[in-house]
């Protein structure tokens, strides 16, 4: 055998190995390489909570450019122009991403959900005020269904295809040749199916938490965030409070409310289970806790205590102004209505607005839509699990005492 043939025979396996290695490195670079998020996100606990990655991009995560162009291609599936804000997403002025969405490169640039997608919310002191974003509000979460429905309807539309999406993406950025192939043959088909299955934004840990919000996280990545949420405090009521009237209301609270409700944030020392025979509120949630589906994770100690006691816990009222609608099922839109007999409470209303209801304490809920911004879903108290019955404490107070009590509750 000639020397040249011998050399080729020896070199060929080396070349094959190098090509395989190069291909593996290329796949890793395009699909798995992780790049840290910008330093400003991790600089403060607030920004980390609102925009930081929880690691969901590794197993979920939606390609950023697809996420960006969907509202442009499918505006008919939004109640109003304006992108994701129209389906209830919270967006701070001047930020590239809405609260609750992390943007991170894992191979390619991806968008995934974090805890703030459910737990952050905005409020406005008036219709024309700039929305203020709060990291998390105990006892209240954002309804994700309008967002998930929008994404699913986009994916089910025949226009969700490589030609349509890449044409729109081309108007926003210039993908490389390799990235165009990746989007056309891998990312677009895979994202379409993930959106239909509603697994594109939430990884398994967040999905499990959404199904069973009372359960603790088992994923060690999310444990610190869980503790952070518990430690958060609500901001001060954003409108003027009548100090003299609030002082009168403090005495009303002490006499009629303090025996059940604490005013210290996350105070567990005074929490007590009140049986349904006494509190009289809707029992559907308690029945669900008592007979959880087979797919449910283990019940928390609080739920176990509620089931054992046959009722619900009276929580701390700290930050109450941000936590409407009220009762465990969100069936009463304002504190003022909560202080009325059931017959005086509205049988339906429209939750979802972030405009503070100064007079009644809660959020405005009489309008079906805020023109040009968002449309709300009607809450019907006649539906199973939606009853606004019960919690008739302090309903016999005089109008003056109710006004004073509401003014005091604004301060908590």
DRENVEXZA-500399 format. One record per residue (C-alpha): x, y, z; residue in three letters. Coordinates in steps of 0.25 Angstrom, whole numbers, plus 5000, padded with zeros to 4 digits. Example, Ala and Ser with C-alpha at 12.3 -4.5 7.8 and 13.67 -1.06 7.14 Angstrom:
<rs>
504949825031ala
505549965029ser
</rs>
This chain:
<rs>
500050005000unk
500550144996unk
500950245007unk
499850335002unk
498750235003unk
499250195017unk
499250345021unk
497850355015unk
497350235023unk
497850285036unk
497350425034unk
495950395029unk
495450345043unk
496050475049unk
495250555039unk
493950485042unk
494150505057unk
494450645055unk
493250665046unk
492350595056unk
492950685068unk
492750805060unk
491350765057unk
491050745071unk
491650875075unk
490850945065unk
489550875070unk
489950915084unk
490251055080unk
488951075073unk
488050995082unk
488650985096unk
489651095099unk
489251185111unk
489551335111unk
489351405124unk
488251515124unk
488651665125unk
489251705138unk
488151805141unk
487151685142unk
487951625153unk
488351755160unk
487051765168unk
486151665174unk
484951735168unk
485451735154unk
485951585156unk
484551545160unk
483851625149unk
484851585137unk
485751485142unk
485851345137unk
485451225146unk
486051125136unk
484751095128unk
485451135115unk
486251005116unk
485050915115unk
483951015110unk
484251145104unk
483651205092unk
484551265081unk
484651415083unk
484351455069unk
483151365068unk
482651425081unk
482851565076unk
482151555063unk
480851475067unk
480051605071unk
480451665057unk
479951545049unk
478751515057unk
478151645062unk
476751595060unk
476951495072unk
477251615081unk
476051695087unk
476851825084unk
478051865076unk
479251885085unk
479851745086unk
479951665099unk
479451765108unk
478051745102unk
478051605108unk
478351655122unk
479851645122unk
480551755131unk
481551845124unk
482351945131unk
482652075123unk
484052075116unk
484251925117unk
484451835105unk
483751715111unk
482451705120unk
482551665134unk
482551515135unk
483351485123unk
484751455123unk
485651475110unk
486851385110unk
487751315100unk
487751165101unk
488351135088unk
487351235081unk
486651355088unk
485451295096unk
484351355104unk
483751275115unk
482851305127unk
483351335141unk
482551345154unk
482151495151unk
481351455140unk
480251405150unk
480651485162unk
481051625157unk
479951725155unk
479751875152unk
478951975158unk
478452115153unk
477952225162unk
477152275151unk
476852245136unk
477952335131unk
478952295141unk
480252225138unk
480152075142unk
480952045154unk
481451895155unk
481451815168unk
482251695169unk
481251605176unk
479951625183unk
479651515194unk
478351445191unk
478151495176unk
478751445163unk
478551495149unk
477651405140unk
478551345129unk
477451285121unk
477251405111unk
478751405108unk
478751245106unk
477451255098unk
478051365089unk
479351275086unk
478551155084unk
477651215073unk
478851275066unk
479451135065unk
478151075060unk
478151175049unk
478651125035unk
479451255034unk
480351205045unk
481351145036unk
482851175032unk
482551265020unk
481551355028unk
482351365040unk
483751385034unk
483151495025unk
482751565037unk
484051535045unk
484851595033unk
484151725036unk
484751725050unk
486151655049unk
487051595039unk
487251445042unk
488451375037unk
488351265027unk
488551155037unk
487551225047unk
486451235036unk
486651085033unk
486551055048unk
485251145049unk
484651085036unk
484850935039unk
484950925054unk
484551045063unk
483251085055unk
482650945055unk
483050915069unk
482551045074unk
481151025067unk
480950895074unk
481450945088unk
480451065087unk
479250975083unk
479650885095unk
479851005104unk
481250965108unk
482051075101unk
482251175112unk
482151095125unk
483050975129unk
482650865137unk
482850925151unk
482051055147unk
480950965141unk
480850885154unk
480751015162unk
479651065153unk
478850945155unk
479050945170unk
479451085174unk
479451055189unk
480550945188unk
481950985191unk
483050965180unk
483850845180unk
484850905169unk
486050965177unk
486151075167unk
484751135171unk
484851115186unk
485551255188unk
484451325179unk
483451255187unk
484051315200unk
484151445193unk
482651455190unk
482351425204unk
483251535209unk
482651645200unk
481851755205unk
480751835198unk
481051985195unk
480352095201unk
478952125196unk
479152225184unk
478152325187unk
477952415199unk
477352355212unk
476452435222unk
477352415234unk
476252455244unk
475152365238unk
476252245237unk
476452265252unk
474952255255unk
475052125246unk
476152065254unk
475152055266unk
474051995257unk
475151895252unk
475551855266unk
474151835270unk
473551755258unk
474751695250unk
476051685258unk
475551555265unk
475751485252unk
476651565243unk
478051605246unk
478651735240unk
480151685240unk
480551635227unk
480651485226unk
480351475241unk
480051325244unk
479851335259unk
478351385258unk
477951305246unk
476851215249unk
475951115241unk
474451165242unk
473451055238unk
472551075227unk
471351065236unk
471851195242unk
472451275230unk
471451225220unk
472251245208unk
472351165195unk
472751015198unk
473250975184unk
474751005187unk
474650935200unk
474050815194unk
475150815183unk
476150815194unk
475450695201unk
475450615189unk
476650655180unk
476750595166unk
477750485165unk
478750575157unk
478750675169unk
480050695177unk
480050675192unk
479150775200unk
479850885208unk
479650885223unk
478751005222unk
477850925212unk
477850805221unk
477450895233unk
476350955225unk
475850815221unk
475950765235unk
475250885241unk
474150885230unk
474351035226unk
475351145222unk
476451225228unk
476251365231unk
477551425225unk
478251555229unk
477651675223unk
479051745220unk
478951805206unk
477551785205unk
477351905195unk
478051825185unk
477351685187unk
476051705181unk
475051635177unk
474851585191unk
474551445197unk
475251325194unk
474651315180unk
474651455176unk
473151475176unk
473051605183unk
473651725175unk
473851825186unk
473951835201unk
472651925202unk
471851815195unk
472551715205unk
471851795216unk
470551775210unk
469551665211unk
469551565199unk
468351625193unk
469051755192unk
470251695185unk
470351695170unk
470051565164unk
471051595152unk
472151685150unk
473451695141unk
474751675149unk
476051705143unk
476251855143unk
477451915150unk
476752045153unk
476552065168unk
475152085173unk
475452195183unk
474052205189unk
473752055190unk
475151995192unk
475551895181unk
475551915166unk
474551975156unk
473651855152unk
472451915145unk
472951925131unk
473051815121unk
474251875115unk
475151995116unk
475052045101unk
476352035094unk
477051955105unk
476451825109unk
475151745110unk
474751675123unk
474051545125unk
472751545133unk
472651485146unk
471351415149unk
471051385163unk
469951285160unk
471051185154unk
471551065162unk
472651115171unk
472351255169unk
471351285180unk
471551425187unk
470751375199unk
471351375213unk
472251465221unk
471151545227unk
472051605238unk
471851755240unk
470751765230unk
469851835240unk
470751945242unk
470252085240unk
470652155227unk
471552245235unk
472252135241unk
472452065228unk
473052185222unk
474052195234unk
474452045233unk
474752055218unk
475552175220unk
476352105231unk
476551975222unk
477152065212unk
478352085221unk
478651935223unk
</rs>
